[in-house]
């Protein structure tokens, strides 16, 4: 089993932390660049991940994986914004955005998806039936 330190060496090391404009809202839980967590994280509010997490991340708000941040595991939230790396499946009940620097490997379920040019995505995307899509 890989440790958080091993994951950092191969998955999130060497990247500098930066957030897109407005990514960290007031009251957000921020896991800084030095954070290396092996285990599950759950929050009722927003989470910003600038370090490395190996485990499931669940939020009743927004989860932002910052540029330089990495998650190896499942992510579930109302909104998900990916600027860093995600190796695992994700479920966003409102929307999921992959920014230019995003590297995603895993399946996605969300009613709204935004993928900026330059983002890397390998996986499948399911958009639940009965959701409204803009033309």
N, C-alpha and C positions, 0 to 999 in steps of 0.2 A: 504494500500500500504506500502510495506517495504521501509524503508529509507536506505540510504547508511550505516549508523551506524549499523542498525539492520542486514543488509547483512554482514557487517564485523564481527559482533558477531557470526553469524551462519555459515558463508561461508569461510572467509579468515583469521580469527583471530588465533593467536597462531603459525602461520607459520613464519619461518625466510626466509628472502629474499636471494636468491642465483641465479646466472645465469650460464648456461652452457657456456663453452668456446666459445668466439666470438659472444655471443648473442646480445650484444649492439654494433652496428657499429657506426662509426663516423657520427654525425648528427642526431642520434636517439633522439626521444622524450622519456624521461624516467619519468614515474609516480611512485614515490617512495613509500616505505612501508607505510608511513603515509597518502598517498592520499586515500581519500574515495570520489568517485565521483558518483553522481546520475544524469545521463544525457548522451547524445550521444557525441562521440568523433570521429573527422575525421581529417586525416593528409595525406599529400602527400608523406611523408617519413616514416621511420620505427618508430614503437612504442614499447616500453618495459613497461610492466605493472607489477609492484611489489606490488601495493596496491590493492584496491577493486573498481571495476567499476560495476555499475548497469545501463546498457544502451547499445546501439549499438556502436561498435567500427569498424571504416572503415579506411583502409589505402591503398595507392597506392604502398606500399612497403611491409615490413614484420611486422607482429604483433607477439610479443613474450610475453606470459603470464609466468612470472618468477615463480620459485618454491617459494611459499608463496603468490603469486599474485592470484587474482580471478576476473572473469568476469561473471556477470549474465546478459546475453543478447546475441544478434547476433554479430558474428565477421566476417568481410569480408576483404580480403587482397590478395595480390599476393602469399605471403607465410605466413603460420601460424605455430608457434612453441609453443607447450604447455608443460610447466613444472609444472604449478600450476593447478588451477581449472577453468573449463569452464562449466557453466550451460546455454546452449543455442545452437542454430544451428550455423554452420560455413560454409563459402564458401571461398575456396582458389583456385585461378585461376592457380597456378603453383604446389604447394605442401603443405601438412599438415603433421607435425611431432608431435607425442605424445611421450614425453620422459618418462623415468622410473617413475617419480614422478607425472605424469599427471593424473588428474581425470576429465573425460569428460562425460557429460550427454547432448546429443543432436545429431541432424542429421548433417552429413558432406557431402559436395560436393567438390571433388577435383580430378584432374587427377592422382596424385601421393600421396600415404599415407605411412607413416612409423609409426609403433607402436612398441615401445621398450618393452621388457619383464618387467612386473611390472606395466605398465600403466593400468589404469582402463577406459573402454569405454562402455557406454550404449547408444545405438542409432543405426541409420542406416547410411550406407556410400554409396553414389552414385558416380560413376566414369564416367564422361561424355563420350559419345561415340565419336569415332574418335581420341582418345588420344593414344599415344604410351605407351605401358607397357613393362617393362623389364621382361624377362623370369626368 
